[in-house]
Amino acid sequence: MQQGSGALGWLEMTALAQAMRSSLWLYPIVEIFHILGFTLLVGTVIAFDLRLLGWSRSLPINALAKYLLPWSMASLLLIVPAGLMMFTAHPHDFLNNRIFLIKLALIGTAGINADLFHATIYRSVQRWNVEATSPLPARVHALISIAIWTAVISCGRLLAYT
């Protein structure tokens, strides 16, 4: 374990960080909750994206968004605390790991993509809500979203091997 000074040094010496490193089961259990949260998040996002790409056109897009968005947001209650707990165990290792940094950048990019979608093309959803082909920009956002979240999951798995 690389110990340092400053905030990261303090973080890795906290009781939580020490428990995450020393307990046989704590880290894996926290990681399971992190993965379950990502499963919920990515599952809801991809279900929405597939609708934008033309699947299940009889489902109103705005109703699907209204139903799925709270689940996506609730997933953060699993993802964020679990991710932070895992981070405390080895903060230097994570911040020196290119895959981890790419994962964080991809998550930020996914958020920007979603924000841009909702701030622009989604405002006209009533015109293409049911039984219509989504406008090309909406489909592009959906494809980008699926690609980004696939890459995030891939990075998460690669972290175990780097």
Secondary structure, DSSP 8 states (H G I E B T S, - for coil): ----SHHHHHHHTSHHHHHHHH-TTHHHHHHHHHHHHHHHHHHHHHHHHHHHTTTTTTS-HHHHHHHHHHHHHHHHHHHHHHHHHHHHHSHHHHHT-HHHHHHHHHHHHHHHHHHHHHHTGGGGGGGSSSSS---HHHHHHHHHHHHHHHHHHHHHHHGGG-
